Amino acid sequence: MHKTMFTIISILLLILVLTPNLFAQDYNKWGLPAGAKARLGKGSISEISFSPDGKRIAVASSIGIWIYDAHTGEELDLLRGDTPTVRSVSFSPDGFTLASTIGFNTIILWDARTGTQLRTLKGHTRAVFSIVFSPDSKTLASSSDDKTVRLWDVRSGTTLKILTGHTDRAWHVAYSPDGTKVACASWDTTVRVWDVQTGKSLHVIKGHTEFVRCVAFSPDSMTLVSASYDETVRFWDVSTGKHLRTLKEHTDTVWMVAFTPDGKTLATGSYDNTIRLWDVKTGKSNRTITGHRSRVKTVSFSPDGKTLVSGSCDGTVRMWNTETGKQLWKRNGHPDYVWTVSYSPDGKTLASGGCRDSEIRLWDVQTGTLKGTLTGHIKRVDSIAYNTDGKILASGSVDTTIRLWDVQTGTSIRTLNGHTNVVKSVAFSPSGKTLASGAYDSTVQLWDIQTGVSLRTFKGHANGVTSVVYSPDGTTLASASLDNTVCLWDVQTGKHLRSLEQHQNLVYCVVFSLDGKTLASSDENNMIILWDVESDRTIRTLKGHTNDVRSLSLSPDGKTLASGSRDTSLRLWNVETGALLWTFTGHTDAINSVVFSPDGNTIATGSFDGTVLLWEIKIKGLD
């Protein structure tokens, strides 16, 4: 009995070690930075790698490495280093090691079974873009912005060879399956091939007319395939460097190529949103796989060649049956950038706008799950705002239109046309009857919500308008601009009241205090200025950020100002004194949007790292 119990406990402990997050259902809470209580989204995708046994896939993202169950798509783990941005990931052929780029110029080797870090490889002087193991798992090749390819001893972590010759970024590297050669695609429009044993350059392959994005060897090591920004895929003879064939059916850049293990089929993932499967022998396209709504950034075949996994700028990882082209599963949560965020008035839903997929995502704040998406814009959504009762959502887009959405049904009520450039900001009046919009056409427009009619146009800025906000009483409108000014307007007449001109650089955001007497604005020069609205006098300047301050939000009680910056930090300020109260860090790229929850207990930040972080504000010193 005791022996049986001991065996059961031992097995359970082993399972816990090998799958750290097996029983953790809330993956949106894995690996959170200090002060954050949840993460919406999983970071933008760079690359995907299948494990040799075909049971797992590793997704390189802007916040770490996501491990998925290859059969179900279930999240298994999130591996994060000190600087978690990952550009490339690769399983060793023996299945024991997982390699990833981390941060700027570092490579980390992980135990693929436990997720623990084994060692760190450093030597490149600039960003590392791509990594791949040798067939025997003993060597790792890496390509870098420093124009070199390095070969590393996996066991010791030392550099074996430095392969040179490229005159621009060494972008994507591949090992020949026979282990004798390494090839690299470069921004100098060439592909270079080296002998691994001697480090000697064998071929400089020319023919592409734009940056070469990726390269792959055929399983028999006799053929090399490269893809370029010139929208072509080219086949080359490895032994001679001779051009064999060009594939031209994609209508945009081919970002990644991959061979099936038997070498009979080539998959290409393109920025035209499609995946094509090609017959390698004939060069004909056998199948076009559609479903992604934005650029396909990465494709990878399972070891048996029966399934293909892909990642896209539309924020999804998808698994496909290669025989039928049927989608087997899809996982959401990997948007390329998060451009804007807005809380619903009841605080239960958060809306976010992404970069390249043109969709608006609606998140359940309590569970962190995606409730739905709003589709209709044809380009990036730059601004979002709920009306006062939360029934209507307004969105401004790069497509120059504004859309009003029925939040309950997810349908577009109407489209407002009138701007001639990117709509950077939308704001409902306190009554909810009108909407103000600011655009890069240098104008502010006022719209009737019921009819969609433009009531008036405010002209006076000399450059694009980045932010608009109503005063609490709804009589005044403030606008920030790339002309370095903040303008105040009479809502009723459209008259320009005055300009605030103390900023020396582009002004990104403007917000009113609750009493309407104070205005806060932020700029490209890392500064926040508090203004006395009546006198136009500068009350104080808030300094501390080290890069552009992109967004501001006031707490519901008006006492705290939140600022989000390109320096990746969220800062909280005392409005009355100007004192810096707290600094939160954890995003891996610029924070472009910040907003307080209606109850003031949480701040949501949308970042270029593809995630939204929810920060708990009721902490010591702030509650």
C-alpha distance (Angstrom), angle and dihedral (degrees) to the residues before:
residue distance angle dihedral
M1 . . .
H2 3.80 . .
K3 3.79 90.3 .
T4 3.81 91.7 51.5
M5 3.81 91.9 48.8
F6 3.80 90.9 48.4
T7 3.81 89.9 52.0
I8 3.83 92.5 50.2
I9 3.81 92.4 49.1
S10 3.81 91.2 47.5
I11 3.80 91.5 52.4
L12 3.80 92.1 48.7
L13 3.80 91.6 49.9
L14 3.80 90.6 49.7
I15 3.80 90.9 51.7
L16 3.80 90.4 50.4
V17 3.81 91.5 51.9
L18 3.79 95.7 46.6
T19 3.81 95.4 44.7
P20 3.82 106.6 32.6
N21 3.79 96.6 -177.9
L22 3.81 99.4 35.7
F23 3.78 93.0 121.0
A24 3.79 96.7 33.0
Q25 3.79 105.4 102.9
D26 3.79 96.4 176.1
Y27 3.80 101.5 73.5
N28 3.81 87.4 166.5
K29 3.81 86.6 73.6
W30 3.81 98.0 49.7
G31 3.81 116.7 116.6
L32 3.79 96.6 -2.6
P33 3.81 120.9 175.1
A34 3.81 118.9 -116.5
G35 3.80 111.6 -73.6
A36 3.81 96.4 20.1
K37 3.80 119.9 112.2
A38 3.81 100.8 -173.1
R39 3.77 144.0 4.1
L40 3.79 124.4 -141.4
G41 3.78 111.5 -156.8
K42 3.79 130.1 13.8
G43 3.79 104.0 -114.7
S44 3.78 129.6 -94.1
I45 3.81 118.5 -59.0
S46 3.80 123.9 -114.6
E47 3.81 106.2 164.4
I48 3.81 143.0 -10.7
S49 3.82 129.5 -146.8
F50 3.82 129.9 -170.8
S51 3.79 119.0 -138.3
P52 3.85 112.3 -117.7
D53 3.81 91.7 -110.6
G54 3.80 91.0 52.0
K55 3.80 93.6 -126.0
R56 3.81 99.7 109.0
I57 3.76 140.1 31.9
A58 3.79 126.2 -153.6
V59 3.81 117.3 -147.5
A60 3.79 118.2 -159.3
S61 3.79 107.9 -143.8
S62 3.77 140.8 168.1
I63 3.83 91.0 -99.1
G64 3.81 101.7 39.6
I65 3.80 141.8 -68.9
W66 3.78 117.5 -42.1
I67 3.81 115.7 -155.6
Y68 3.80 115.3 -153.8
D69 3.79 133.7 -174.6
A70 3.81 101.4 -110.6
H71 3.81 93.6 -146.4
T72 3.81 100.4 46.4
G73 3.81 104.8 19.5
E74 3.81 90.4 -126.1
E75 3.80 117.0 154.7
L76 3.81 110.2 -112.2
D77 3.80 105.0 171.6
L78 3.79 148.0 -16.2
L79 3.80 117.3 -139.2
R80 3.79 115.8 -160.6
G81 3.77 133.0 176.6
D82 3.80 127.5 -161.3
T83 3.82 89.1 -83.5
P84 3.79 100.5 29.5
T85 3.82 104.8 -170.8
V86 3.82 106.2 122.6
R87 3.81 123.0 -166.0
S88 3.79 99.9 172.7
V89 3.80 138.2 19.4
S90 3.80 132.9 -174.8
F91 3.81 136.3 179.0
S92 3.79 116.0 -141.7
P93 3.83 112.6 -116.8
D94 3.83 90.6 -116.7
G95 3.81 89.4 56.2
F96 3.79 95.2 -128.0
T97 3.82 99.9 104.2
L98 3.78 137.4 45.9
A99 3.79 118.0 -162.3
S100 3.79 125.3 -160.9
T101 3.75 139.9 170.0
I102 3.80 110.5 -120.3
G103 3.77 126.1 -165.0
F104 3.78 118.2 -36.5
N105 3.81 112.2 -21.3
T106 3.79 105.5 -14.1
I107 3.80 132.7 111.7
I108 3.80 121.0 -159.0
L109 3.79 126.1 -160.8
W110 3.81 114.6 -150.3
D111 3.78 132.4 -167.5
A112 3.80 98.3 -110.5
R113 3.80 91.9 -150.7
T114 3.81 100.8 49.9
G115 3.81 103.5 21.1
T116 3.80 92.7 -126.0
Q117 3.80 121.9 140.1
L118 3.80 114.9 -106.4
R119 3.80 103.8 -178.9
T120 3.78 145.6 -27.5
L121 3.80 124.8 -120.8
K122 3.80 117.7 -152.2
G123 3.78 130.2 171.7
H124 3.78 108.9 99.3
T125 3.79 111.6 104.7
R126 3.81 95.2 -150.3
A127 3.81 138.9 29.5
V128 3.80 118.4 -42.1
F129 3.81 111.0 -134.6
S130 3.79 106.5 177.4
I131 3.81 141.1 18.0
V132 3.81 134.7 -175.7
F133 3.81 136.5 172.2
S134 3.78 125.8 -123.8
P135 3.84 115.0 -113.4
D136 3.82 91.4 -102.2
S137 3.85 91.6 50.3
K138 3.81 91.0 -127.2
T139 3.83 97.7 105.9
L140 3.78 134.1 46.2
A141 3.81 123.8 -157.0
S142 3.81 121.2 -155.3
S143 3.81 133.7 -176.0
S144 3.77 124.7 -153.2
D145 3.76 149.8 -172.5
D146 3.82 85.4 -111.7
K147 3.86 85.8 76.5
T148 3.81 93.6 -113.8
V149 3.79 138.7 109.5
R150 3.80 116.7 -143.9
L151 3.78 129.1 -158.8
W152 3.82 113.8 -150.3
D153 3.78 133.1 -163.8
V154 3.82 101.7 -124.5
R155 3.80 94.6 -155.2
S156 3.82 97.8 50.5
G157 3.81 100.9 23.0
T158 3.80 92.0 -130.8
T159 3.80 126.4 137.2
L160 3.80 112.7 -105.1
K161 3.80 100.0 -178.3
I162 3.79 141.1 -4.6
L163 3.80 112.9 -144.3
T164 3.80 114.3 -155.5
G165 3.78 139.6 178.4
H166 3.79 106.6 95.6
T167 3.79 115.3 115.2
D168 3.82 95.3 -157.2
R169 3.79 137.8 25.9
A170 3.79 115.0 -27.9
W171 3.79 93.2 -137.8
H172 3.81 113.3 173.9
V173 3.79 130.3 14.9
A174 3.81 133.0 -161.0
Y175 3.83 134.2 -173.3
S176 3.79 119.2 -142.8
P177 3.84 111.3 -118.1
D178 3.81 90.3 -122.5
G179 3.80 88.7 57.9
T180 3.79 96.4 -126.0
K181 3.80 102.8 103.9
V182 3.79 143.0 40.6
A183 3.80 123.9 -157.5
C184 3.79 128.8 -165.7
A185 3.81 133.2 -165.6
S186 3.79 114.9 -145.1
W187 3.76 143.6 -168.6
D188 3.81 86.8 -122.3
T189 3.88 84.9 78.7
T190 3.81 93.1 -110.9
V191 3.78 138.8 104.2
R192 3.79 117.1 -141.4
V193 3.79 126.7 -158.7
W194 3.82 122.9 -160.1
D195 3.78 135.1 -171.7
V196 3.81 106.1 -116.5
Q197 3.79 95.7 -149.7
T198 3.80 97.4 51.1
G199 3.80 102.2 20.9
K200 3.79 87.9 -130.1
S201 3.81 119.5 149.9
L202 3.80 108.9 -115.3
H203 3.81 102.5 179.1
V204 3.78 140.9 6.0
I205 3.80 102.1 -156.7
K206 3.79 115.4 -154.1
G207 3.79 130.8 -178.6
H208 3.78 108.3 92.9
T209 3.79 114.8 103.4
E210 3.83 97.2 -154.7
F211 3.82 138.0 36.4
V212 3.80 111.7 -48.8
R213 3.79 107.3 -125.6
C214 3.83 105.7 -172.6
V215 3.77 145.2 -1.5
A216 3.83 136.3 -161.1
F217 3.80 137.2 -178.3
S218 3.79 121.0 -134.3
P219 3.84 113.6 -115.6
D220 3.82 91.0 -104.3
S221 3.84 90.2 52.9
M222 3.80 91.3 -127.9
T223 3.80 99.7 105.5
L224 3.77 132.9 49.6
V225 3.80 123.2 -158.9
S226 3.80 124.2 -161.5
A227 3.80 133.3 -178.1
S228 3.77 128.1 -158.8
Y229 3.77 146.8 -172.0
D230 3.82 84.2 -104.8
E231 3.86 84.7 78.9
T232 3.81 93.8 -116.1
V233 3.79 134.1 118.2
R234 3.80 113.7 -150.0
F235 3.81 132.8 -164.2
W236 3.81 120.6 -147.2
D237 3.80 135.3 -172.4
V238 3.83 105.6 -117.2
S239 3.79 95.7 -152.0
T240 3.81 95.8 51.0
G241 3.81 105.6 18.1
K242 3.81 88.3 -126.8
H243 3.81 119.8 153.8
L244 3.80 111.9 -113.0
R245 3.81 109.0 173.5
T246 3.79 144.0 -11.9
L247 3.83 125.6 -144.1
K248 3.80 114.7 -156.9
E249 3.82 109.9 167.9
H250 3.83 97.3 107.3
T251 3.80 114.9 92.0
D252 3.81 96.8 -151.4
T253 3.81 140.4 28.3
V254 3.80 116.2 -45.3
W255 3.79 103.6 -134.2
M256 3.81 101.9 -175.7
V257 3.80 140.3 13.1
A258 3.82 130.7 -166.0
F259 3.81 136.4 179.1
T260 3.79 125.3 -139.9
P261 3.82 111.5 -116.7
D262 3.83 90.7 -105.2
G263 3.81 90.8 52.1
K264 3.80 94.0 -128.8
T265 3.80 97.1 111.0
L266 3.79 133.8 45.3
A267 3.80 122.2 -160.1
T268 3.81 120.8 -154.5
G269 3.79 124.7 -169.2
S270 3.78 115.1 -158.2
Y271 3.77 143.7 -170.7
D272 3.83 86.3 -121.2
N273 3.85 84.1 79.8
T274 3.81 94.1 -110.2
I275 3.78 139.9 107.3
R276 3.79 118.5 -145.9
L277 3.79 127.3 -160.9
W278 3.81 112.8 -152.0
D279 3.78 132.6 -163.5
V280 3.80 101.1 -123.6
K281 3.81 94.0 -154.8
T282 3.81 96.6 52.6
G283 3.80 101.5 23.8
K284 3.79 90.5 -129.8
S285 3.79 124.0 138.4
N286 3.80 107.8 -116.2
R287 3.77 98.5 -177.6
T288 3.78 141.0 6.0
I289 3.80 113.9 -149.9
T290 3.79 114.8 -153.3
G291 3.77 132.0 179.6
H292 3.77 104.6 95.5
R293 3.78 110.9 105.9
S294 3.79 95.2 -154.6
R295 3.78 142.8 23.5
V296 3.81 117.4 -31.7
K297 3.81 106.1 -134.7
T298 3.80 103.7 176.2
V299 3.81 142.0 17.2
S300 3.80 130.8 -175.7
F301 3.82 133.1 177.0
S302 3.79 124.3 -135.2
P303 3.83 114.5 -115.1
D304 3.82 90.7 -101.5
G305 3.80 92.6 47.2
K306 3.81 92.9 -128.3
T307 3.79 96.4 111.9
L308 3.78 135.9 38.1
V309 3.79 127.0 -157.0
S310 3.81 121.9 -154.4
G311 3.79 137.2 -176.6
S312 3.78 126.4 -156.1
C313 3.78 145.1 -174.7
D314 3.82 85.9 -112.4
G315 3.80 86.3 80.4
T316 3.80 98.2 -108.3
V317 3.79 139.3 116.3
R318 3.82 110.5 -153.5
M319 3.79 134.7 -171.4
W320 3.81 119.5 -149.9
N321 3.80 136.6 -168.4
T322 3.80 103.1 -124.1
E323 3.81 93.8 -153.6
T324 3.80 96.3 54.4
G325 3.79 103.3 17.8
K326 3.81 88.0 -127.8
Q327 3.79 118.3 149.8
L328 3.82 110.8 -116.8
W329 3.80 99.1 -174.0
K330 3.77 142.3 -16.0
R331 3.80 131.5 -154.4
N332 3.79 120.3 -161.8
G333 3.76 129.3 -156.1
H334 3.81 107.8 79.6
P335 3.83 105.0 104.0
D336 3.77 115.0 169.6
Y337 3.81 96.7 -128.5
V338 3.78 133.2 -6.8
W339 3.77 106.1 -136.7
T340 3.80 104.0 173.9
V341 3.83 140.5 7.7
S342 3.80 134.4 -166.8
Y343 3.82 134.2 179.7
S344 3.79 121.8 -134.2
P345 3.85 111.6 -120.0
D346 3.82 91.6 -106.7
G347 3.82 90.7 52.1
K348 3.81 93.5 -128.1
T349 3.80 98.3 107.6
L350 3.78 133.1 45.8
A351 3.79 120.4 -161.0
S352 3.79 120.2 -154.3
G353 3.78 133.0 -174.5
G354 3.79 120.9 -148.7
C355 3.76 135.4 -152.4
R356 3.78 115.0 -118.4
D357 3.79 104.4 10.1
S358 3.84 97.0 62.7
E359 3.80 91.4 -141.7
I360 3.78 132.1 127.5
R361 3.80 114.5 -137.3
L362 3.79 123.0 -151.4
W363 3.81 114.1 -154.0
D364 3.79 130.2 -164.6
V365 3.80 100.9 -127.7
Q366 3.79 94.2 -157.4
T367 3.82 97.5 52.5
G368 3.80 100.5 23.1
T369 3.81 90.2 -129.8
L370 3.77 126.6 136.5
K371 3.82 109.1 -105.4
G372 3.78 96.9 -173.5
T373 3.78 148.0 -52.0
L374 3.78 133.6 -110.4
T375 3.80 114.1 -141.6
G376 3.78 129.1 -174.2
H377 3.79 108.7 91.7
I378 3.78 113.0 100.2
K379 3.81 95.4 -151.4
R380 3.82 139.9 31.6
V381 3.81 118.9 -45.0
D382 3.81 108.6 -129.4
S383 3.81 102.3 174.8
I384 3.81 138.8 30.5
A385 3.81 134.1 -179.5
Y386 3.81 136.2 170.9
N387 3.78 120.6 -141.0
T388 3.80 119.4 -121.6
D389 3.83 97.0 -88.8
G390 3.79 94.2 41.5
K391 3.80 94.4 -123.7
I392 3.80 96.5 110.1
L393 3.80 129.4 48.4
A394 3.80 121.8 -163.6
S395 3.80 122.6 -156.4
G396 3.79 132.6 -173.5
S397 3.78 121.5 -156.6
V398 3.77 147.3 -168.0
D399 3.81 84.5 -113.8
T400 3.88 85.0 73.9
T401 3.81 93.5 -117.5
I402 3.78 133.7 112.6
R403 3.79 118.9 -144.1
L404 3.77 128.4 -160.6
W405 3.80 114.1 -151.3
D406 3.79 133.8 -161.3
V407 3.80 98.7 -130.6
Q408 3.80 94.0 -158.9
T409 3.82 96.1 54.7
G410 3.81 99.5 25.1
T411 3.79 90.9 -129.7
S412 3.78 127.5 136.0
I413 3.81 109.7 -110.9
R414 3.77 96.7 -168.6
T415 3.79 143.9 -27.3
L416 3.80 120.7 -123.6
N417 3.79 114.0 -147.2
G418 3.78 125.5 -173.0
H419 3.78 109.6 92.0
T420 3.79 117.4 96.7
N421 3.80 98.6 -157.1
V422 3.81 141.4 32.5
V423 3.82 113.7 -38.4
K424 3.81 101.3 -134.3
S425 3.79 101.4 175.4
V426 3.81 140.7 23.3
A427 3.82 127.6 -176.0
F428 3.80 132.8 176.6
S429 3.79 120.4 -136.3
P430 3.84 116.1 -113.5
S431 3.81 88.9 -103.2
G432 3.81 91.3 50.8
K433 3.81 91.3 -132.1
T434 3.80 97.8 107.9
L435 3.77 136.3 38.3
A436 3.80 127.2 -149.4
S437 3.80 121.1 -153.6
G438 3.79 133.1 -171.9
A439 3.78 123.3 -159.8
Y440 3.77 144.3 179.7
D441 3.82 87.7 -105.7
S442 3.86 84.3 81.6
T443 3.80 93.8 -112.3
V444 3.78 138.8 110.8
Q445 3.79 117.2 -147.3
L446 3.78 131.9 -163.2
W447 3.82 118.9 -147.6
D448 3.81 135.6 -165.6
I449 3.81 105.8 -128.2
Q450 3.81 96.3 -152.8
T451 3.80 96.6 50.9
G452 3.81 103.4 21.8
V453 3.80 88.8 -130.4
S454 3.80 119.6 147.1
L455 3.81 106.2 -118.7
R456 3.78 98.1 -170.1
T457 3.80 144.2 -22.0
F458 3.79 122.9 -130.1
K459 3.80 112.6 -146.6
G460 3.78 127.8 -177.5
H461 3.78 108.8 90.7
A462 3.79 115.4 110.4
N463 3.80 94.1 -149.5
G464 3.79 142.3 21.1
V465 3.81 119.9 -41.1
T466 3.82 112.0 -126.6
S467 3.79 104.0 178.5
V468 3.82 140.3 18.2
V469 3.80 130.0 -172.9
Y470 3.81 136.9 172.3
S471 3.78 122.7 -129.4
P472 3.84 111.8 -114.2
D473 3.82 91.6 -103.4
G474 3.81 91.2 49.1
T475 3.82 95.4 -125.8
T476 3.79 98.9 106.1
L477 3.77 132.7 48.7
A478 3.82 123.3 -158.4
S479 3.78 123.2 -159.5
A480 3.81 132.2 -172.0
S481 3.77 122.4 -151.8
L482 3.77 147.4 -170.9
D483 3.81 85.8 -118.0
N484 3.85 87.1 79.3
T485 3.80 94.3 -108.9
V486 3.79 141.8 105.9
C487 3.80 115.3 -143.3
L488 3.81 129.0 -158.2
W489 3.82 119.1 -150.7
D490 3.80 136.1 -171.0
V491 3.80 104.0 -120.2
Q492 3.81 95.3 -154.7
T493 3.79 97.9 50.8
G494 3.80 103.1 20.6
K495 3.80 89.1 -126.8
H496 3.80 118.3 154.8
L497 3.80 105.4 -120.5
R498 3.80 102.5 -174.6
S499 3.79 145.9 -45.0
L500 3.80 129.2 -117.5
E501 3.78 107.6 -143.5
Q502 3.80 110.5 175.0
H503 3.80 95.5 105.9
Q504 3.79 114.5 98.9
N505 3.80 95.2 -164.7
L506 3.81 142.5 36.6
V507 3.80 112.0 -47.9
Y508 3.82 113.1 -136.9
C509 3.79 107.7 177.8
V510 3.79 143.7 15.6
V511 3.85 132.2 -170.8
F512 3.82 135.2 177.9
S513 3.79 125.3 -132.2
L514 3.82 117.3 -118.9
D515 3.81 92.8 -101.1
G516 3.80 92.2 45.7
K517 3.79 92.2 -125.8
T518 3.81 97.0 105.9
L519 3.77 131.2 51.8
A520 3.82 126.4 -164.8
S521 3.80 122.5 -158.2
S522 3.81 133.2 176.3
D523 3.78 133.4 -156.4
E524 3.79 151.0 -170.4
N525 3.80 90.3 -93.8
N526 3.84 91.6 71.6
M527 3.81 91.6 -105.7
I528 3.78 137.3 127.8
I529 3.79 118.5 -159.5
L530 3.81 125.1 -160.7
W531 3.82 112.9 -152.7
D532 3.80 134.9 -163.9
V533 3.80 100.7 -130.0
E534 3.81 96.2 -154.3
S535 3.78 97.5 50.4
D536 3.84 99.5 25.9
R537 3.79 85.0 -130.1
T538 3.79 121.8 148.9
I539 3.80 107.7 -116.7
R540 3.78 96.2 -171.7
T541 3.78 144.2 -34.7
L542 3.79 121.0 -122.7
K543 3.80 114.6 -146.2
G544 3.79 130.4 -179.6
H545 3.78 108.2 92.8
T546 3.80 115.1 104.2
N547 3.81 97.6 -152.4
D548 3.82 141.6 25.5
V549 3.81 114.4 -35.6
R550 3.80 100.6 -136.6
S551 3.80 104.0 176.5
L552 3.81 143.5 21.4
S553 3.80 134.1 -166.8
L554 3.80 132.7 179.9
S555 3.80 123.0 -141.3
P556 3.83 115.3 -114.5
D557 3.81 90.4 -106.8
G558 3.81 90.9 50.7
K559 3.79 94.0 -127.3
T560 3.82 99.8 106.2
L561 3.78 131.1 52.1
A562 3.80 119.8 -158.1
S563 3.80 121.1 -156.7
G564 3.79 130.2 -170.9
S565 3.77 122.4 -160.7
R566 3.75 146.2 -171.2
D567 3.82 84.9 -115.0
T568 3.87 84.1 75.8
S569 3.82 94.2 -116.5
L570 3.79 133.1 120.4
R571 3.80 113.6 -146.7
L572 3.80 130.4 -168.4
W573 3.81 121.2 -151.9
N574 3.79 135.2 -169.6
V575 3.81 103.9 -119.5
E576 3.81 94.8 -153.8
T577 3.80 98.0 48.7
G578 3.81 103.0 20.4
A579 3.81 90.0 -128.1
L580 3.79 118.3 153.2
L581 3.80 105.4 -118.4
W582 3.78 103.1 -178.7
T583 3.79 144.5 -11.8
F584 3.80 121.1 -147.0
T585 3.80 121.6 -164.9
G586 3.77 131.6 -179.0
H587 3.79 109.4 103.3
T588 3.79 114.3 108.2
D589 3.81 95.6 -147.7
A590 3.79 140.4 26.5
I591 3.79 119.9 -44.5
N592 3.77 105.9 -131.5
S593 3.81 102.0 173.9
V594 3.81 136.2 29.2
V595 3.80 129.8 -179.5
F596 3.80 136.2 171.7
S597 3.78 118.6 -129.4
P598 3.83 113.7 -114.2
D599 3.83 91.2 -105.5
G600 3.82 91.5 49.8
N601 3.80 93.7 -127.0
T602 3.80 97.3 107.6
I603 3.79 138.6 40.1
A604 3.80 121.5 -155.5
T605 3.79 118.8 -152.9
G606 3.79 124.2 -167.1
S607 3.78 115.6 -155.6
F608 3.76 142.7 -171.4
D609 3.83 85.9 -119.3
G610 3.82 86.7 79.3
T611 3.81 97.3 -108.4
V612 3.78 141.7 99.7
L613 3.81 115.8 -141.8
L614 3.78 121.9 -157.7
W615 3.81 110.9 -148.6
E616 3.80 123.6 -157.0
I617 3.80 107.2 -131.0
K618 3.80 98.7 -177.2
I619 3.79 94.0 89.3
K620 3.78 132.8 127.3
G621 3.77 111.1 -62.8
L622 3.80 95.2 16.8
D623 3.80 105.2 60.2
